[in-house]
Amino acid sequence: MSKSTPKSPGDHSANMSALDSTLRSLGGVAHVHSLGELGIPHARVERAAAAGTIVRVRPGVYAALDADAQLVRAARVGGRLAGASAARARGLWVPPGRVLTVEVSAGATHLRDPDDPGRWLDTARGDVRILWSGGTRSLRHAFGIAPITDMISQLVVSEPEEYVVAVLDSLLRRSDTSQFDLELASAALSAAGRAVIPLVDRRADSGSESVVRVLLARAGCTAVPQVRIPFTDLERMDLLVGDRLVIECDSEQHHGGREQRIRDLRRDARLARLGFIVLRFDWQQVFFETDAVIAAILKYVELGLHRF
């Protein structure tokens, strides 16, 4: 009986490299059946998991060691990142809060805790939102990040209108997605979802600005984003209502430091000398004292102070 040739360390490294690259080609997380379809035997996957070169996420599902943590958490639940979580994974603006939004196949069972594969998902926990797909998906598409068209549909059913618009403003601003692409995607939306698309404006520069713009529009007040003042070196205004009411919406990231605050106040003073009225709101006011912010703006409009 002939003896098989022992495998060299190089063969082992090549096998591990092939497994790692295949996992990455599938987005960093994959079912063992999907790996098998691409030529990676189940036994090799199990050996790699036992050796600690890949991570066993849940029964039959594995991840690369450096796979995105939120993507792994979604896979541990039993699905893929969806809605605002998919937007966050794409580097888009997302609403405040850290809810993990996961899309799972229709009829899926055995959903697990995102942080503990040994526990079933507590559906009452407030930091995980489950969205059920309209049908079953192949295992290859069961994990990862929902495509943009699906993400838009998921946002419409899971977020308030002003947040949906803010995410889509960000999508136009930060990616090569166009308004035409959004129009095409809207064909799959409900009537309420299709009504959101005309509100999207790629000129918007921040989520807080987008939210205020949409809420004002709902109240019958038009706010134009990112208006420039001719013949001055002043930067663009976040929102302009009428001729002279400037709304500045400070984001957490860009307006937190003392030096930036001083620059903003000096800019407000220059605008005032030009005859503008400036209302400046912190991002916490926009998201957690929303009614008071909108009421203050509308009061100025009611008094006619938005016109020269």
VENMO-V551164 format. One record per pair of residues at least 24 apart in sequence whose C-alpha atoms are under 10 Angstrom apart, sorted by the first residue. I is the first residue (numbers start at 1). J is the second residue. Records with the same first field share a line. If there is no record, write none. Layout:
I: J  J
This chain:
12: 44
15: 40  44  45  48
16: 40  44  45  47  48  53  54
19: 44  45  48  53  54  64
20: 45  48  53  54  63  64  65
21: 64
22: 64
23: 54  62  63  64  67
24: 63  64  66  67
26: 63  140  141  143  144
27: 63  64  67  68  71  140  141  143  144  145
28: 54  62  63  64  65  66  67  68  71  72  143  144
29: 54  55  56  57  61  62  63  64  65  67  68  71  72  75  76  80  140  142  143  144
30: 57  60  61  62  63  64  72  75  139  140  141  142  143  144
31: 56  57  58  59  60  61  62  63  75  139  140  141  142  143
32: 59  60  61  62  139  140
33: 60  61  139  140
34: 60  61  138  139  140  141
35: 61  62  140
37: 140
56: 117
57: 114  115  116  117
58: 111  112  114  116  117  118
59: 117
61: 139  143
68: 144
70: 100  101  102  114  144  145
71: 100  102  114  143  144  145
72: 114  115  143  144
73: 100  102  112  113  114  115  116  117
74: 100  101  102  103  104  112  113  114  115  128  130  143  144  145
75: 102  103  104  111  112  114  142  143  144  145
76: 111  112  113  114  115  116  117  118  121  143
77: 102  103  104  110  111  112  113  114  115  116  117  119  120  121  128  130
78: 102  103  104  105  108  109  110  111  112  113  114  121  130  142  143
79: 103  104  105  108  111  130  131  132  133  139  141  142  143  144  145  146
80: 104  105  131  141  142  143  144  145  146
81: 130  131  142  143  144  145  146  147  151
82: 129  130  131  144  145  146  147  148  150  151  152  153  154  155  158
83: 129  131  145  146  147  148  150  151  152  153  154  155  156  157  158  159  164  167
84: 151  152  154  155  158  159  163  164  167
85: 129  145  146  151  155
86: 144  145  146  147  148  150  151  152  154  155
87: 145  146  147  148  151  152  155  167  168  170  171
88: 167
89: 144  145  146
90: 145  148  171  174  175
91: 170  171  174  175
92: 166  167  168  169  170  171  172  173  174  175  207
93: 163  166  167  168  169  170  171  174  206  207  208
94: 163  164  166  167  168  170  207
95: 159  160  162  163  164  166  167  207  208  211  287
96: 163  207  283  284  287  288
97: 127
98: 126  127  128
99: 125  126  127  128  129
100: 126  127  128  129  130
101: 127  128  129  130  131  154  155  158
102: 128  129  130  131  132  143  144  145  146  154
103: 129  130  131  132  133  142  143  145  146  150  151  154
104: 130  131  132  133  134  135  136  137  142  143
105: 131  132  133  134  135  136  137  138  139  142
106: 131  132  133  134  135  136  137
107: 132  133  134  135  136
108: 132  133  136
129: 158
130: 158
131: 157  158
148: 177  181  182  185
149: 181  182  184  185  186  187  188  189
150: 185  188  189
152: 182  185  186  188  189  193
153: 185  186  188  189  190  193  194
154: 189
155: 193
156: 189  190  192  193  194  196
157: 189  190  192  193
160: 211
161: 192  193  195  196  199  211  214  215
162: 196  199  200  207  208  210  211  212  213  214  215  218
163: 207  208  210  211  214
164: 193  196  197  199  200  210  211
165: 196  197  198  199  200  201  207  210  211  213  214
166: 199  200  201  202  204  205  206  207  208  209  210  211  212  213  214
167: 200  206  207  210  211
168: 196  197  199  200  201  202  207  210
169: 197  199  200  201  202  203  204  205  206  207  210
170: 200  201  202  203  204  205  206  207  210
171: 200  202
172: 200  201  202  203  204
173: 201  202  203  204  205  206
174: 202
178: 202
201: 225
203: 227  238
204: 238  239
205: 236  238  239  249  251
206: 238  249  250  251  254
207: 249  250  251  283  286
208: 238  248  249  250  251  252  281  282  283  284  285  286  287
209: 238  239  247  248  249  250  251  281  283  286
210: 238  239  249
211: 249  286  287  290
212: 239  247  248  249  286  287  290  293  294  297
213: 238  239  240  241  247  294
215: 290  291  294
216: 241  294  295  297  298
219: 294  295  298
220: 298
221: 297  298  301
223: 247
229: 271  274
234: 267  270  271
235: 267
237: 271  278
238: 280
239: 279
240: 276  277  278  306
241: 297  298  300  301  305  306  307
242: 301  304  305  306  307  308
243: 275  276  277  305  306  307  308
244: 271  272  274  275  276  277  278  305  306  307  308
245: 275  276  277  278  279  297  300  301  304  305  306  307  308
246: 271  272  276  277  278  279  280  297  306
247: 277  278  279  280  281  297
248: 278  279  280  281  282
249: 279  280  281  282  283  284  285  286
250: 280  281  282  283  284  285  286
251: 281  282  283  284  286
252: 282  283  284
253: 283
255: 282  283
256: 282  283
275: 308
276: 305  306  307  308
277: 305  306  307
